[in-house]
């Protein structure tokens, strides 16, 4: 950078109209004009390159061009303004290169580089989610957001430490102070930290994701997950109320995730009258055949239809089977169809469905 600046100065001194006292203003103007022209050329070139790259199926080259455009402009202007400042200082016999210009240039370069990396990370996150949705991958979007957040924080901290080192501040001292301060903050905000690490465990273990229906048998918690934050998880209950739960709570309770069930179960008990006991076996066989031939019943799962108990007013048999769907609305339609077909089978054989009765004996 310094050699390029020296060569630029030598080239400027060769121009007739820049020689002599008082012409440093023209020199500064020319330097800024060169920066303006370079920035203009950069924009035109990147714009044409971007148009060509948009025709390709690779999304990563587009992400790079979009990320580098503004930081590159900032770098050009940082370079131009720093050289102009040096010219102004030299013309007025003020030495500011080592004390001001060089540190500002280095720190500015670090900030610009960090800015570029953060912009690139944002576009990588966007492309990963876009590609995953297009391919219908089953990865968890919440995990992608969490990992990207961690990477952003790491890049930001790294850039800040490098910048402090460039300014002459001992990074070792900062880290040592940060360790002591971290202990103090840890004691003062242990609940906040427990929620933070609870959220981190949710991202790593993934017991549920955004959009899942969850419930807890230990607490009065049931609804659809809408947001998994660093401190709180927001659940929308079935009556549409938002429920905010600290992430540390999930480390101490059991969580059931019905959204990940593979099938829904139909488990019902049906009773017939004692007077129709001779028809019970045929009814059971016909119900079993009906379930085995039903298009919406998953016959690969457990399927049972058996006489179960001599009840007080009925002979009870039960059905135990699973539907292919896990959709709540469709499940109830299938269950309704199964129960109606069972009623038809019972009616075809002549018996009646039992209901609680009592017998009264009258003696003269």
Secondary structure, 3 states (H helix, E strand, C coil): CHHHHHHHHHHHHCCHHHCCCCCHHHHHHHHHHHHHHHHHHHHHHHHHHHHHHCCCCCHHHHHHHHHHHHHHHHHHHHHHHHHHHHHHHHHCCCCCHHHHHHHHHHHHHHHHHHHHHHHHHHHHHHHHHHHHHHHCCCCCHHHHHHHHHHHHHHHHHHHHHHHHHHCCCCHHHHHHHHHHHHHHHHHHCHHHHHHHHHHHHHHHHCCCCCCCEEEECCCCEEEEEEEECCCEEEEECCCCCEEEEEHHHHHCCCCEEHHHCCCEEEEEEEEECHHHHHHHHHHHHHHHHHHHCCCCECCCCCCEEEEEEECCCCEEEEEEEEECCCCHHHHHHHHHHHHHHHHHHHHHCCCCECCCCCCCCCCC
